[in-house]
């Protein structure tokens, strides 16, 4: 977000930022006229994930500030720091409350996908998808390779040393994890989905859940453009495409560009949604293999949720993802690990 630093420093609440006049936005943050128009339009229509990302960043900065102050000053200043940090946690709690499943929301269950709309006046049928959750055995032994670590300020643009392959189950051995399986890191819709998910990292950190992005092919220039600009977390390579096969019930879900995109009104709508976010994109790499999202519980708890990208550019409903992660946190606190499958 171009003006995120200035908005963060002003210490205004989200509601105050949203209600600022165009004059205030121009004078306080030096916003350009076109940016003001997009800012006002998006916040009024409910597309405010960037502001929630700002709240998450503010929460993180408050935590780091509290840690540094508490080590260098006495008990009186520590108390004052604690008061300031509470404001950051309040912002986080408000952001989490915004993501709660609202009354009337229809929960899609453990296996979720957006509906398939008629294409070309019903002449083109969408490919079928599996409504069965992938068995734990299908993901437990997947071999993956870390392409990037979690980004830290001052880190090299791209880590040059290659990490050895590891078993996927090692990643969720001690903490549950979300795996975002992307069709192509240069795809505008994939970049938008990755950005809107990772912008809420503070929420997932509070819930004790890790975030991973999964690619099915390695093009170094594409990884470099994708990380950390659109995704600041760990990027994994699934060379065997096993995560993607698990989403398809044992086989890859693929669809051609013409039938899956040009003739699909929902995919076109998804493209317009991503396009409105001013995200750059390209057409490098394999883009017909559909992705999705997994939430895997700690240890051998099993797959708690999976979302299938039925239409190009479908996003897992954030309210459902947050709700599942919250339920897992409650289970860990109250009952400990419970085997699901």
Residue frames relative to the residue before (quaternion, step in Angstrom):
aa qw qx qy qz dx dy dz
X 1.0000 0.0000 0.0000 0.0000 0.00 0.00 0.00
X 0.4727 -0.7357 0.4042 0.2683 3.57 -0.53 1.19
X 0.7835 0.3159 -0.1546 0.5123 3.60 0.97 -0.79
X 0.3105 0.8035 -0.4731 0.1849 3.59 1.27 0.21
X 0.6643 0.5254 -0.3233 0.4221 3.60 0.86 -0.92
X 0.6761 0.4821 -0.2990 0.4702 3.56 0.93 -0.89
X 0.6442 0.5114 -0.3252 0.4665 3.59 1.00 -0.77
X 0.6442 0.5283 -0.3181 0.4524 3.54 1.03 -0.82
X 0.6862 0.5004 -0.2843 0.4448 3.59 0.96 -0.90
X 0.6315 0.5637 -0.3493 0.4017 3.60 1.09 -0.59
X 0.2988 -0.8077 0.4640 0.2075 3.61 1.32 -0.30
X 0.3849 0.6870 -0.5183 0.3336 3.58 1.03 0.72
X 0.5134 -0.6215 0.4857 0.3380 3.58 -1.18 0.53
X 0.6779 -0.4914 0.3487 0.4211 3.57 -1.27 0.29
X 0.6565 0.5135 -0.3202 0.4504 3.56 0.94 -0.86
X 0.6422 0.5146 -0.3276 0.4642 3.59 1.05 -0.72
X 0.6375 0.5233 -0.3267 0.4616 3.60 1.00 -0.78
X 0.6622 0.5217 -0.3035 0.4441 3.56 0.94 -0.95
X 0.7444 0.4294 -0.2189 0.4621 3.60 1.01 -0.85
X 0.4204 0.7035 -0.4792 0.3143 3.61 1.22 0.12
X 0.4757 -0.6584 0.5024 0.2963 3.55 -1.11 0.70
X 0.6582 -0.5030 0.3746 0.4165 3.56 -1.29 0.29
X 0.6172 0.5473 -0.3427 0.4495 3.58 1.09 -0.67
X 0.6607 0.5009 -0.3004 0.4715 3.57 0.96 -0.90
X 0.6402 0.5233 -0.3300 0.4555 3.59 0.96 -0.82
X 0.6736 0.4970 -0.2956 0.4604 3.56 1.01 -0.79
X 0.7298 0.4407 -0.2462 0.4610 3.60 0.86 -0.97
X 0.7312 0.4447 -0.2537 0.4508 3.60 0.89 -0.89
X 0.8161 0.2293 -0.0950 0.5218 3.59 0.97 -0.84
X 0.4016 -0.7420 0.4543 0.2859 3.59 1.35 0.09
X 0.2229 0.7940 -0.5276 0.2037 3.57 1.02 0.83
X 0.4292 -0.6738 0.5408 0.2634 3.52 -1.11 0.74
X 0.6710 -0.5405 0.3254 0.3894 3.55 -1.16 0.62
X 0.6728 0.4985 -0.3025 0.4553 3.60 0.92 -0.87
X 0.6487 0.5110 -0.3155 0.4674 3.57 1.05 -0.77
X 0.6098 0.5464 -0.3512 0.4542 3.58 1.06 -0.72
X 0.6545 0.5220 -0.3194 0.4441 3.58 0.92 -0.90
X 0.6801 0.4730 -0.2971 0.4748 3.59 0.92 -0.87
X 0.6247 0.5484 -0.3349 0.4436 3.58 1.04 -0.80
X 0.6866 0.4752 -0.2836 0.4715 3.58 0.83 -0.98
X 0.6592 0.5191 -0.3132 0.4448 3.60 0.93 -0.86
X 0.6954 0.4800 -0.2948 0.4462 3.59 0.86 -0.91
X 0.6869 0.4794 -0.3090 0.4504 3.57 0.87 -0.87
X 0.6605 0.5064 -0.3206 0.4523 3.58 1.02 -0.68
X 0.7053 0.4483 -0.2643 0.4813 3.60 1.15 -0.56
X 0.6114 -0.5950 0.3420 0.3940 3.56 1.24 0.13
X 0.5647 0.5845 -0.4006 0.4230 3.65 1.22 -0.05
X 0.2502 0.8156 -0.4748 0.2163 3.56 0.49 1.19
X 0.2281 0.8005 -0.5332 0.1515 3.57 1.04 0.63
X 0.6032 0.5604 -0.3755 0.4256 3.62 1.07 -0.58
X 0.6448 0.4993 -0.3306 0.4749 3.58 1.04 -0.69
X 0.6329 0.5044 -0.3459 0.4748 3.58 1.04 -0.67
X 0.6038 0.5357 -0.3549 0.4718 3.58 1.10 -0.65
X 0.6179 0.5401 -0.3368 0.4616 3.57 1.07 -0.76
X 0.6493 0.5064 -0.3176 0.4701 3.58 0.98 -0.82
X 0.6406 0.5183 -0.3257 0.4636 3.55 1.03 -0.77
X 0.6454 0.5062 -0.3208 0.4736 3.58 0.98 -0.84
X 0.6412 0.5265 -0.3252 0.4538 3.56 1.01 -0.81
X 0.6274 0.5350 -0.3283 0.4608 3.57 1.04 -0.78
X 0.6609 0.5083 -0.3070 0.4589 3.57 0.94 -0.89
X 0.6602 0.5039 -0.3148 0.4595 3.56 0.94 -0.87
X 0.6270 0.5294 -0.3415 0.4582 3.58 1.06 -0.69
X 0.6444 0.5218 -0.3254 0.4545 3.57 0.97 -0.82
X 0.6757 0.4867 -0.2987 0.4663 3.58 0.88 -0.95
X 0.6324 0.5301 -0.3270 0.4605 3.56 1.04 -0.80
X 0.6525 0.5157 -0.3117 0.4595 3.56 0.96 -0.84
X 0.6526 0.5247 -0.3150 0.4467 3.57 0.97 -0.89
X 0.6931 0.4790 -0.2921 0.4525 3.58 0.87 -0.93
X 0.6655 0.5001 -0.3126 0.4574 3.58 0.97 -0.80
X 0.6628 0.5365 -0.3157 0.4162 3.57 0.92 -0.90
X 0.6643 0.5001 -0.3081 0.4623 3.59 1.16 -0.50
X 0.7737 0.4049 -0.1812 0.4523 3.58 1.09 -0.60
X 0.7633 0.3117 -0.1891 0.5334 3.62 1.15 -0.25
X 0.6437 -0.5588 0.3826 0.3566 3.53 -1.35 0.23
X 0.7756 -0.3909 0.2474 0.4296 3.51 -1.37 -0.06
X 0.6221 0.5533 -0.3641 0.4175 3.63 1.01 -0.67
X 0.6977 0.4425 -0.2808 0.4885 3.58 0.86 -0.92
X 0.5797 0.5682 -0.3769 0.4462 3.58 1.14 -0.55
X 0.6376 0.5254 -0.3272 0.4586 3.57 1.00 -0.78
X 0.6582 0.4972 -0.3141 0.4700 3.57 0.97 -0.85
X 0.6307 0.5284 -0.3344 0.4595 3.59 1.03 -0.76
X 0.6304 0.5433 -0.3352 0.4416 3.56 1.03 -0.81
X 0.6292 0.5290 -0.3359 0.4597 3.57 1.03 -0.76
X 0.6659 0.4975 -0.3071 0.4635 3.56 0.96 -0.89
X 0.6528 0.5214 -0.3260 0.4424 3.59 0.98 -0.81
X 0.5760 0.5907 -0.3811 0.4171 3.58 1.12 -0.59
X 0.6111 0.5528 -0.3537 0.4426 3.57 1.06 -0.69
X 0.6409 0.5213 -0.3189 0.4645 3.55 1.06 -0.77
X 0.6694 0.4851 -0.2994 0.4765 3.56 0.96 -0.83
X 0.5943 0.5515 -0.3669 0.4561 3.59 1.11 -0.59
X 0.6385 0.5175 -0.3229 0.4693 3.57 1.02 -0.82
X 0.6424 0.5185 -0.3224 0.4632 3.58 1.02 -0.81
X 0.6578 0.5060 -0.3132 0.4617 3.58 0.91 -0.90
X 0.6377 0.5150 -0.3339 0.4655 3.59 1.01 -0.76
X 0.6418 0.5180 -0.3235 0.4638 3.57 1.01 -0.82
X 0.6469 0.5034 -0.3146 0.4787 3.58 1.00 -0.79
X 0.6332 0.5278 -0.3349 0.4564 3.58 1.02 -0.76
X 0.6182 0.5470 -0.3403 0.4504 3.57 1.07 -0.71
X 0.7137 0.4590 -0.2443 0.4694 3.58 1.13 -0.68
X 0.4472 0.6917 -0.4614 0.3297 3.59 1.24 -0.03
X 0.5498 -0.5976 0.4642 0.3538 3.53 -1.14 0.62
X 0.3407 -0.7714 0.5087 0.1735 3.54 -0.61 1.16
X 0.6359 -0.5200 0.4080 0.3984 3.54 -1.27 0.42
X 0.7692 0.3160 -0.2551 0.4933 3.55 -0.83 0.97
X 0.5082 0.6391 -0.4274 0.3882 3.58 1.29 -0.19
X 0.2988 -0.7504 0.5638 0.1723 3.58 -0.91 0.92
X 0.2718 -0.7758 0.5507 0.1449 3.55 -0.45 1.22
X 0.3754 -0.7816 0.4630 0.1840 3.56 -0.70 1.12
X 0.5697 -0.6131 0.3858 0.3880 3.58 1.21 -0.08
X 0.7524 -0.4122 0.2713 0.4364 3.52 -1.31 -0.03
X 0.7365 0.2461 -0.1805 0.6037 3.62 1.15 -0.53
X 0.0069 0.8351 -0.5461 0.0657 3.56 -0.49 1.18
X 0.0955 0.7571 -0.6434 0.0610 3.54 -1.26 0.57
X 0.5135 -0.6151 0.4931 0.3388 3.54 -1.18 0.55
X 0.5973 -0.5876 0.3943 0.3777 3.62 -1.12 0.50
X 0.3973 -0.6855 0.5549 0.2537 3.55 -1.27 0.44
X 0.2276 -0.7922 0.5551 0.1117 3.57 -0.61 1.14
X 0.6223 -0.5378 0.4015 0.4029 3.61 -1.18 0.45
X 0.1600 -0.7902 0.5875 0.0690 3.56 -1.04 0.82
X 0.8432 0.0443 -0.0720 0.5310 3.54 -1.00 0.88
X 0.6738 -0.5195 0.2772 0.4465 3.55 0.87 1.10
X 0.7210 -0.4564 0.2440 0.4609 3.57 1.05 0.75
X 0.5066 0.6681 -0.4179 0.3498 3.60 1.26 0.00
X 0.7397 0.3174 -0.1904 0.5620 3.60 1.21 -0.49
X 0.2195 -0.7850 0.5698 0.1045 3.57 -0.72 1.09
X 0.4521 -0.6765 0.5001 0.2964 3.60 -0.93 0.83
X 0.5577 -0.6038 0.4325 0.3707 3.61 -1.07 0.56
X 0.5087 -0.6512 0.4596 0.3255 3.62 -1.02 0.70
X 0.1832 -0.7609 0.6097 0.1251 3.56 -1.22 0.50
X 0.5355 -0.6259 0.4646 0.3249 3.55 -1.22 0.49
X 0.2433 -0.7661 0.5758 0.1498 3.57 -1.01 0.80
X 0.5625 0.5806 -0.3863 0.4442 3.58 1.27 0.35
X 0.4803 -0.6574 0.4938 0.3056 3.55 -0.95 0.85
X 0.5226 -0.6336 0.4664 0.3285 3.56 -1.01 0.79
X 0.4747 -0.6634 0.4843 0.3161 3.62 -0.92 0.79
X 0.6201 -0.5677 0.3907 0.3749 3.55 -1.11 0.67
X 0.6189 0.5694 -0.3400 0.4209 3.58 1.05 -0.74
X 0.6157 0.5744 -0.3469 0.4131 3.59 1.15 -0.53
X 0.7667 0.3290 -0.1825 0.5202 3.61 1.15 -0.51
X 0.5177 0.6956 -0.3994 0.2976 3.57 1.17 -0.55
X 0.8092 0.2936 -0.1216 0.4941 3.58 0.82 -1.00
X 0.3248 0.7532 -0.5160 0.2469 3.60 1.16 0.33
X 0.3066 -0.7399 0.5722 0.1767 3.56 -0.96 0.90
X 0.0125 0.7989 -0.5987 0.0556 3.57 -0.72 1.11
X 0.2225 -0.7549 0.6030 0.1303 3.53 -1.30 0.37
X 0.4064 -0.6997 0.5311 0.2514 3.56 -0.93 0.90
X 0.2064 -0.7790 0.5830 0.1037 3.55 -0.77 1.07
X 0.7868 0.0596 -0.0253 0.6138 3.58 1.15 -0.63
X 0.4000 -0.6581 0.5616 0.3025 3.57 -1.23 0.36
X 0.6323 -0.4458 0.4084 0.4844 3.56 -1.23 -0.32
X 0.4700 -0.7223 0.4343 0.2624 3.54 -0.75 1.05
X 0.0660 -0.7513 0.6562 0.0251 3.52 -1.16 0.86
X 0.6005 -0.5751 0.4113 0.3735 3.57 -1.12 0.67
X 0.7858 0.2876 -0.2367 0.4938 3.55 -0.87 0.97
X 0.4955 0.6693 -0.4210 0.3595 3.56 1.27 -0.08
X 0.6117 -0.5429 0.4264 0.3864 3.55 -1.21 0.54
X 0.6227 -0.5733 0.3707 0.3824 3.63 -1.04 0.70
X 0.7959 -0.0732 0.0473 0.5991 3.59 1.01 -0.70
X 0.4450 -0.6951 0.4969 0.2682 3.55 -0.83 1.00
X 0.3217 -0.7933 0.4943 0.1514 3.56 -0.72 1.11
X 0.6393 0.5204 -0.3404 0.4524 3.58 1.12 -0.53
X 0.3748 -0.7389 0.5205 0.2065 3.56 -0.93 0.92
X 0.3393 -0.7340 0.5542 0.1973 3.55 -0.88 0.98
X 0.5079 -0.6435 0.4647 0.3346 3.61 -1.04 0.65
X 0.5966 -0.5589 0.4179 0.3962 3.61 -1.14 0.45
X 0.0699 -0.7857 0.6131 0.0445 3.55 -1.17 0.56
X 0.5656 -0.5876 0.4628 0.3474 3.52 -1.29 0.40
X 0.5375 -0.6657 0.4068 0.3201 3.58 -0.78 1.00
X 0.6304 0.5672 -0.3442 0.4030 3.60 0.97 -0.78
X 0.5602 0.5937 -0.3977 0.4190 3.61 1.19 -0.37
X 0.6164 0.5794 -0.3404 0.4105 3.57 1.15 -0.60
X 0.7782 0.2729 -0.1648 0.5411 3.62 1.04 -0.68
X 0.2859 0.7854 -0.5068 0.2114 3.59 1.17 0.40
X 0.8110 0.2459 -0.1075 0.5199 3.59 0.91 -0.92
X 0.7918 0.1420 -0.0727 0.5896 3.61 1.20 -0.42
X 0.5154 -0.6219 0.4779 0.3453 3.61 -1.04 0.66
X 0.1571 -0.8115 0.5611 0.0445 3.55 -1.17 0.51
X 0.2856 -0.7010 0.6281 0.1805 3.51 -1.31 0.59
X 0.1125 -0.7859 0.6067 0.0392 3.56 -0.87 1.00
X 0.1460 -0.7845 0.6006 0.0499 3.55 -0.56 1.22
X 0.1547 -0.8095 0.5646 0.0446 3.58 -0.36 1.28
X 0.1429 -0.8414 0.5209 0.0145 3.55 -0.41 1.29
X 0.5146 -0.6382 0.4811 0.3105 3.55 -1.05 0.79
X 0.7897 -0.1323 0.1750 0.5729 3.54 0.80 -1.06
X 0.4254 -0.7402 0.4451 0.2702 3.65 -0.62 1.01
X 0.6693 0.4903 -0.3118 0.4632 3.61 1.21 -0.33
X 0.4866 0.6686 -0.4218 0.3718 3.58 1.32 -0.13
X 0.5029 -0.6789 0.4418 0.3016 3.59 -0.83 0.95
X 0.6748 0.4880 -0.3017 0.4642 3.59 1.00 -0.78
X 0.6325 0.5156 -0.3266 0.4769 3.58 1.10 -0.67
X 0.6486 0.5080 -0.3142 0.4716 3.58 0.98 -0.82
X 0.6516 0.5118 -0.3201 0.4595 3.58 0.97 -0.81
X 0.6550 0.5068 -0.3135 0.4647 3.58 0.96 -0.86
X 0.6527 0.5131 -0.3156 0.4594 3.57 0.92 -0.90
X 0.6665 0.5136 -0.3036 0.4470 3.57 0.94 -0.88
X 0.6984 0.4672 -0.2952 0.4548 3.58 0.83 -0.91
X 0.6392 0.5025 -0.3351 0.4761 3.61 1.12 -0.50
X 0.7191 0.4477 -0.2731 0.4560 3.59 0.78 -0.99
X 0.5692 0.5958 -0.3898 0.4113 3.61 1.14 -0.45
X 0.6940 0.4241 -0.2652 0.5178 3.58 1.27 -0.30
X 0.2236 0.8191 -0.5029 0.1615 3.57 1.20 0.44
X 0.6075 0.5717 -0.3606 0.4172 3.60 1.00 -0.75
X 0.6311 0.5214 -0.3325 0.4683 3.59 1.05 -0.72
X 0.6842 0.4775 -0.2914 0.4679 3.58 0.87 -0.92
X 0.5993 0.5461 -0.3572 0.4638 3.59 1.09 -0.65
X 0.6636 0.5056 -0.3033 0.4605 3.56 0.96 -0.87
X 0.6953 0.4486 -0.2596 0.4980 3.57 1.15 -0.62
X 0.4735 -0.6980 0.4243 0.3296 3.58 1.28 -0.05
X 0.5227 0.6305 -0.4013 0.4100 3.58 1.14 0.65
X 0.3510 -0.7368 0.5455 0.1907 3.57 -0.95 0.94
X 0.2491 -0.7516 0.5917 0.1516 3.56 -1.27 0.46
X 0.0162 0.7825 -0.6212 0.0396 3.56 -0.92 0.98
X 0.2208 -0.7195 0.6386 0.1606 3.55 -1.18 0.69
X 0.1736 -0.8016 0.5692 0.0573 3.58 -0.90 0.96
X 0.1155 -0.7757 0.6193 0.0383 3.56 -0.89 1.04
X 0.3392 -0.7547 0.5227 0.2052 3.58 -1.12 0.59
X 0.7612 0.1667 -0.1655 0.6045 3.57 1.29 0.14
X 0.3137 -0.7599 0.5450 0.1644 3.55 -1.17 0.62
X 0.0833 0.7256 -0.6758 0.0994 3.50 -0.72 1.24
X 0.4126 -0.7774 0.4060 0.2462 3.55 -0.17 1.32
X 0.6534 0.5158 -0.3256 0.4483 3.59 0.93 -0.81
X 0.6524 0.5144 -0.3124 0.4606 3.58 1.08 -0.72
X 0.6283 0.5138 -0.3289 0.4827 3.57 1.04 -0.77
X 0.6482 0.5288 -0.3121 0.4504 3.56 0.98 -0.86
X 0.6825 0.4709 -0.2913 0.4771 3.62 0.99 -0.76
X 0.6718 0.5147 -0.2817 0.4520 3.55 1.14 -0.70
X 0.7879 0.2491 -0.0971 0.5547 3.59 0.95 -0.95
X 0.6368 -0.2823 -0.7174 -0.0130 1.57 -1.68 1.88
X 0.3182 0.7955 -0.4830 0.1809 3.60 1.20 0.22
X 0.8006 0.2314 -0.1151 0.5406 3.59 0.89 -0.90
X 0.7787 0.1122 -0.0555 0.6148 3.57 1.23 -0.42
X 0.1737 -0.8292 0.5273 0.0645 3.57 -0.52 1.19
X 0.5881 0.5974 -0.3618 0.4079 3.57 1.27 0.04
X 0.7385 -0.3762 0.3096 0.4661 3.52 -1.33 -0.28
X 0.1643 -0.7548 0.6288 0.0887 3.56 -1.03 0.89
X 0.1621 -0.8005 0.5752 0.0456 3.56 -0.82 1.07
X 0.2711 -0.7254 0.6066 0.1796 3.53 -1.23 0.60
X 0.1210 -0.7593 0.6382 0.0386 3.53 -0.80 1.13
X 0.1899 -0.8459 0.4882 0.1005 3.53 0.31 1.31
X 0.7089 0.4492 -0.2589 0.4782 3.59 1.07 -0.70
X 0.3700 -0.7643 0.4511 0.2747 3.58 1.37 -0.05
X 0.2602 0.8101 -0.4882 0.1940 3.56 1.14 0.66
X 0.6035 0.5330 -0.3624 0.4695 3.61 1.03 -0.66
X 0.6773 0.4972 -0.2832 0.4625 3.56 0.96 -0.89
X 0.6291 0.5096 -0.3303 0.4853 3.57 1.10 -0.66
X 0.6245 0.5412 -0.3385 0.4501 3.59 1.02 -0.77
X 0.6309 0.5263 -0.3306 0.4644 3.59 1.06 -0.71
X 0.7332 0.4146 -0.2230 0.4907 3.57 1.10 -0.69
X 0.5812 -0.6085 0.3782 0.3858 3.58 1.17 0.35
X 0.7735 -0.3200 0.1692 0.5202 3.57 1.14 0.61
X 0.7648 0.2184 -0.1543 0.5861 3.57 1.26 -0.14
X 0.6044 -0.5830 0.4054 0.3613 3.54 -1.21 0.54
X 0.3165 -0.7043 0.6025 0.2020 3.53 -1.09 0.80
X 0.0765 0.8091 -0.5735 0.1034 3.58 -0.49 1.19
X 0.0218 0.7861 -0.6174 0.0172 3.53 -1.18 0.61
X 0.5072 -0.6685 0.4620 0.2869 3.55 -1.03 0.81
X 0.6493 -0.5566 0.3659 0.3671 3.54 -1.22 0.62
X 0.6830 0.4995 -0.3044 0.4375 3.60 0.84 -0.93
X 0.7492 0.3946 -0.2302 0.4796 3.60 0.69 -1.07
X 0.7324 0.4492 -0.2450 0.4492 3.58 0.98 -0.80
X 0.7828 0.2908 -0.1578 0.5270 3.57 1.16 -0.49
X 0.7502 0.4162 -0.2466 0.4507 3.59 0.49 -1.15
X 0.7566 0.3500 -0.1998 0.5149 3.61 1.04 -0.73
X 0.6219 0.5411 -0.3306 0.4595 3.58 1.28 0.09
X 0.3291 -0.7833 0.4871 0.2024 3.65 -0.27 1.17
X 0.6358 0.5236 -0.3435 0.4512 3.60 1.05 -0.66
X 0.6432 0.5061 -0.3262 0.4731 3.60 0.99 -0.77
X 0.6390 0.5159 -0.3246 0.4692 3.59 1.01 -0.76
X 0.6303 0.5182 -0.3256 0.4777 3.57 1.07 -0.73
X 0.6325 0.5247 -0.3255 0.4677 3.59 1.03 -0.79
X 0.6367 0.5253 -0.3252 0.4614 3.57 1.03 -0.78
X 0.6557 0.5064 -0.3156 0.4627 3.60 0.93 -0.84
X 0.6137 0.5492 -0.3421 0.4524 3.58 1.06 -0.75
X 0.6938 0.4574 -0.2703 0.4861 3.57 0.92 -0.91
X 0.6222 0.5587 -0.3324 0.4361 3.58 1.04 -0.81
X 0.6380 0.5485 -0.3230 0.4334 3.58 1.04 -0.73
X 0.6407 0.5322 -0.3167 0.4540 3.59 1.25 -0.33
X 0.4182 -0.7424 0.4398 0.2837 3.60 1.32 0.17
X 0.3425 0.7400 -0.4985 0.2942 3.56 0.93 0.93
X 0.4127 -0.6943 0.5328 0.2525 3.55 -0.98 0.88
X 0.0114 -0.8085 0.5883 -0.0122 3.58 -1.14 0.51
X 0.1343 -0.7635 0.6240 0.0980 3.55 -1.34 0.21
X 0.4500 -0.6936 0.4985 0.2606 3.58 -1.29 0.00
X 0.3497 0.7513 -0.4896 0.2711 3.58 1.13 0.59
X 0.7889 0.3462 -0.2458 0.4442 3.55 -1.06 0.76
X 0.6616 -0.4907 0.4095 0.3922 3.52 -1.43 0.08
X 0.0381 -0.8477 0.5287 -0.0192 3.57 -0.59 1.13
X 0.5704 0.6257 -0.3743 0.3782 3.59 1.23 0.15
X 0.5917 0.5579 -0.3692 0.4498 3.59 1.25 -0.29
X 0.3080 -0.7855 0.5111 0.1639 3.57 -0.53 1.16
X 0.3179 -0.7623 0.5443 0.1468 3.51 -1.16 0.71
X 0.0930 -0.7824 0.6107 0.0786 3.52 -1.15 -0.70
X 0.4362 -0.6835 0.5262 0.2563 3.53 -1.20 -0.48
X 0.1282 -0.7588 0.6348 0.0695 3.53 -1.14 0.80
X 0.0996 -0.7110 0.6849 0.1243 3.53 -1.28 0.54
X 0.0749 -0.8134 0.5767 -0.0132 3.56 -0.56 1.21
X 0.4267 -0.7265 0.4871 0.2301 3.55 -0.84 1.01
X 0.6614 -0.5163 0.3769 0.3923 3.53 -1.30 0.35
X 0.8219 0.1921 -0.1540 0.5137 3.56 -1.11 0.71
X 0.7411 -0.3492 0.2968 0.4907 3.53 -0.81 -1.06
X 0.2299 0.8148 -0.5025 0.1754 3.56 1.15 0.61
X 0.4889 -0.6794 0.4230 0.3471 3.57 1.12 -0.57
X 0.6436 -0.4979 0.4108 0.4111 3.53 -1.36 -0.09
X 0.2539 -0.8001 0.5307 0.1176 3.55 -0.58 1.17
X 0.8025 -0.0310 0.0708 0.5916 3.60 1.11 -0.58
X 0.0456 0.7766 -0.6283 -0.0064 3.56 -1.13 0.61
X 0.1552 -0.7702 0.6154 0.0628 3.52 -1.07 0.86
X 0.2224 -0.7901 0.5642 0.0890 3.56 -0.88 1.01
X 0.3765 -0.7169 0.5444 0.2189 3.55 -0.90 0.96
X 0.1464 -0.8213 0.5482 0.0593 3.57 0.14 1.29
X 0.7658 0.1962 -0.0982 0.6045 3.56 0.99 -0.94
X 0.5887 -0.5662 0.4282 0.3866 3.58 -1.04 0.67
X 0.8257 0.2380 -0.1824 0.4779 3.56 -0.81 1.01
X 0.4195 0.6878 -0.4897 0.3333 3.64 1.21 0.17
X 0.2053 -0.7648 0.6008 0.1096 3.57 -1.05 0.85
X 0.5036 -0.6015 0.5159 0.3442 3.55 -1.12 0.62
X 0.5042 -0.6540 0.4572 0.3303 3.63 -0.82 0.91
X 0.4445 -0.7305 0.4481 0.2609 3.57 -0.58 1.16
X 0.6077 0.5631 -0.3598 0.4291 3.59 1.06 -0.70
X 0.6629 0.4931 -0.3094 0.4709 3.58 0.99 -0.78
X 0.6414 0.5294 -0.3273 0.4486 3.58 0.94 -0.87
X 0.6724 0.4869 -0.2921 0.4748 3.59 0.89 -0.95
X 0.6485 0.5300 -0.3180 0.4444 3.58 0.97 -0.86
X 0.6550 0.5010 -0.3162 0.4690 3.60 0.91 -0.87
X 0.6685 0.4978 -0.3009 0.4634 3.59 0.91 -0.88
X 0.6305 0.5215 -0.3289 0.4716 3.57 1.08 -0.70
X 0.6413 0.5176 -0.3204 0.4671 3.58 0.99 -0.83
X 0.6503 0.5104 -0.3210 0.4621 3.59 0.98 -0.79
X 0.6324 0.5193 -0.3358 0.4666 3.58 1.01 -0.75
X 0.6530 0.5098 -0.3164 0.4621 3.59 0.96 -0.83
X 0.6419 0.5199 -0.3196 0.4643 3.57 1.02 -0.77
X 0.6552 0.5094 -0.3175 0.4587 3.58 0.96 -0.84
X 0.6875 0.4819 -0.2875 0.4609 3.56 0.97 -0.82
X 0.7764 0.3897 -0.1955 0.4552 3.57 0.95 -0.86
X 0.8265 0.2116 -0.0686 0.5172 3.57 0.94 -0.86
X 0.4334 -0.6576 0.5028 0.3564 3.61 1.11 -0.49
X 0.7625 -0.3670 0.2678 0.4606 3.54 -1.31 -0.22
X 0.0454 -0.7851 0.6177 -0.0031 3.54 -1.01 0.91
X 0.3870 -0.7342 0.5083 0.2299 3.59 -0.72 1.02
X 0.2539 -0.7892 0.5464 0.1191 3.56 -0.79 1.08
X 0.8100 0.0522 0.0098 0.5840 3.54 0.92 -0.90
